[in-house]
Amino acid sequence: MTITPAYDLECIDIAKSFGDFRAVKDVSFTIPSGSFFSILGPSGCGKTTLMRMIAGFETPSGGDIKIKGASVLGTPPNKRNVKMVFQHLALFPMMNVYENIAYGLRCKGVSNDEIKLKVQDVLERIALPDVGHREIHQLSGGQKQRIAIARCMVLDPDVLLLDEPLGALDLKLREAMKIELKLLQHQFNTTFIYITHDQSEALVMSDHVAIMNEGRFEQIGTPQELYHRPNTSFVASFVGDSNRWSGKVADSDGTGGKVRTEQGLDMAFSAAAGQTISTGSEVDIFVRPEFIRTIRENDPAAAISDGDNRMSGIVDSLLFNGANSRVLVRGWSGELIEADVILTGTDDLAPGEKVDLVWSPAQAMCFEKTGAA
Ligand code: ATP
């Protein structure tokens, strides 16, 4: 009986040092079959090094990598059933689309008849059935992306690695390609591992995202988990926008308490499930702009619950961006606080106006300082 592994990829304590420098530090994770997994982190955190070890271009200093349950350590890149799409795509400019896609099959000695069937099938799956005869320079940026993916997928890899493939595209095309890539991954039902430093790409496309920082994974979760229940200050600040205050816990009963911020503001917070924050701890507090309500100063009609955080300030500026418009409010101690608002053009807040900012303790995410964030 053959047992199909539940995971296409397993990394176990994988590490890489360059001399004394530890670029990847004992990272362990598994990727369920047929999922879209992103590795998101700032420049230099070790994403590409990790990807290159999975592809076989770099030898780990420690740990193991298993694909479909079998270790691939010692297996050269061309013998691993892993394909990689690079930012520059690496299409062959002297070959037309058909020959670009057929190339890998020809190298494997596949017959011309079979190549024809496979290339046509993959062109149909990427919704470009009629471009086989085109030269590469005759394709749009988005079409080139799809051909680069088709060229890999025609070889039926266990895992497709994508190293910031949208990085070179203009903003509009990048937005369109995010959705496109997600649809393509569904279409092929193959595990895609995508590395990026762009959180909006990772959140939109992925089933699961790993947040990488200084060679380690800080947290792995669904986009929703990472956004709403970050485990660390680094994740809270790297994923999504947040207002951030530092301070000291003035009192805490285990489920929540009050922080005195460096600006002298008392801020109530509720601890997340399983989180213990002790009195006296140095902490960071994060509040997302969409959870802060901006109300005209002392507005009697504003519904404010007992225990809500409330601070006053003066409108500094309004940033119109359709439904995602934002107001920047200068707090009394000088800090700028961002809150999401709906700007309609009538009766909007105006710079210089006094306002109250209100948010619930449950929306204040609190983390003890580790020194690494
Ligand atoms: P970016 O998003 O900028 O591509 P990254 O997260 O992919 O960054 P890596 O390219 O993996 O980061 O690099 C991680 C760290 O390892 C960096 O400090 C880099 O300078 C270092 N590094 C990478 N390759 C080598 C090498 N061959 N020799 C020495 N140091 C290296």
Residues whose N, C-alpha, C, O or C-beta is under 5 A from the ligand:
A	BS01	ATP	F18 A23 P42 S43 G44 C45 G46 K47 T48 T49
